[in-house]
Amino acid sequence: MRREGIAFPVLEWSNEAGLEGKAMRSVRYGVLLLFTAVLMAGGLYFTQAQDKAAAPLAKPAPDPETVSVQVLTRLSPVDRQGLREYIPVLKRQTKDQWMTALPPEASPPISAAGTVQIDGSVHTDGRVTNLAITQSSGNKALDRAAWAAITGTTYDSFPYGLTVDQVKVRFTFVYNQGDAAAAPPAAPHP
């Protein structure tokens, strides 16, 4: 059958089962629905395949920012043991505050890289004094964010039983350097 230059194939339906009227129309309708579903599923499959080929999956980036806390004060074995659980808390509290202070320069598309080290004294009541940047990242915004992470945090008090009034620590903030520039471990000095 031809209409205005477009060819339409004519399907010949065999009625060997002896179906009449409504039954034959139902069969035709069912076949048409099945054929449409197969075409739609095939089109969806090929569309998804083309999307995957066009946009390769991005590899997830490692945590671009890390914080470490290193004890610089020589401690007795008792004090070292007492601080063993405190230092990870100090690190977590610092990182939580730091993540809120990150400047736009540390995020994509700029993703400025650098390491900042700040030394200071943590007192038994959680106060931090005598802060000094001992290594700058070379980027004032990154340095300021690291400083704000320490000064903007209210730290917990030392655990009961320590014999020291304060501990000198080094906070190290690593921006966008992945696994290659791992920060020093947070282990107290002997």
N, C-alpha and C positions, 0 to 999 in steps of 0.2 A: 504494500500500500504506500502511495507517495502523496505527500501534501506539500505544495509550494517548495519543491526542491529538496525536502528532507525525507530520507528513507526511514520507514518504520517497519521493523520486521513483524510479521504476523505469526503468532504462535499457534500451532495446530494442537488442539487438545484432543487427546484420545479419550474416549468414554468407554473403555473396555470393561470397567467395573459396573457399567449400567446405571450410572448416576444421572439423575434428572433434575432440571430446574435449579432450586435453591441449593441443593447438595453440591452440584457441580460448581456453582458460583462460590460457595464456601471453600471448596478445594482450591479454586483459582485464587481466591483472596488469600488463603493461607500460604500458598506457594509464593505469591507476590510479596507478602510480609516477610517470609523467610529470605527471599532473594534480596529485599531491601536491607534487612538486618545484616546479612553477610557483606553487602557492599559497604554499609556504614562502618562495620567492624574493621574491614580491610582498610578503608580510608583512614580511620582513627589510628590503626597500627602503623601505616605508612607515614602519617603526619608525625607521630611520636618518634619514629625512627629518623625522620628528617630533622626534627628538633634536636635530637641527641647528637646527630652528626654535625649540625650547624653550631652548637654551643657545647664544647667539651666541658665536663664537670671540673669545677675548680677544686684544687686541693685545699682542704681546710688549713688555715694558718695556725702555727703553735701560739700559745699564750704570748702576746708580744711584750707584755710588761711583767717583770718579776721584781720582788723585793726580798732582800735578805737582811738578817740582823746578826751581827757577829759581836760576841763579848770580847772586849780588849783587856779588861782587868784580870789580873791573876787572882784566882779564887781558890779557897780551900775545897777539898773534896765534898764537904757538907754543903757549902754554898753552891758549888757547881751542880750538885744533885738537886738542890732546891730550885735552881733556875732552869733546870732541864725542861720543865713543863711551862714555865713562864715565858721563855723566849719565843716559842711558836705563837703564843697568844699576842705578844708584842708585835710580832711580824704580821699576824692576821689583822690586828687593829690598824696598823700602819697601812697595809695594802688596801683595806676597806676605805680608809680616808683618801688615800692616794688615787684610787679609781674615780672618786668623785671630783678630784682636783686636776685630772689630766687635761692638758691644754689641747686645743684643736690641732696643733702641730704634731701631736703624738698619734693622731688618728689618720686613716686614709683620707684623701689621696696623698698627703704629705708624708706621714709616717716617719717623722724625724727620729733618728736613732741616737743613742747616747747612754752614758753611764754616769750617775751622780753618786758620790759618797759623802755622807754627812756623819761626823763624829759628834757625840754628845754624852752626857751623863744622865742615867735614869736613876731617880731616887726611890727610896722605899715606898713613898706615897704615890708613885707613878709620874711625878713631875719630871720633865726633861729640861736640863739646863746645859749651858756651855756648848751650844751648837756651833759647828763650823763646817763649811763645805771644804772637804779635803781633796775632792776631785770633781771638777765641773764637767758637765756634758758639752760645754761650748755653746749651749743654747739656753738663753736666760729663761725662756718659758718652761723648759723642762726642769731646770734648776729650781725655779720658784715653786713648781708643782710638788717636787720632792720635799722642799722645805715646808710647804703648807701641809703636806701629809703628816709630818711630825708635829708641827706646832698646832695643828687643828685637831689632834687626837687627844682624848682623855684616856690615859692608860690606867690599867688596873694597878693596885698596890702589889708590892712584892709578896710572895707567899710567906707564911709565918715560919719563923725559925732561922732566917738568914742572919748572919753576923755582920754583913756589910751594910752601910748606909746608902751607898750609891754604887753603880756599876757603869764603867765607860763602855759604850757600844758604838759600832759602826753600822749605819743604815746604808745599804747599797740599793739603788734603784736602777734597773736596766730597762731601757726603752727600745722596743722594736729590734732586738738583736737575736731573736729566736733562741734555739738551743746552742748556738755556737758560742755565745758569751754568757755562760752560766755564771750566776752570781756566787760568791764564796759561800761555803756552808755556814750555817748558823750554829757552830759549835763553840763552846766557851774555851778559852785558853787554859792550859793546865796551871 
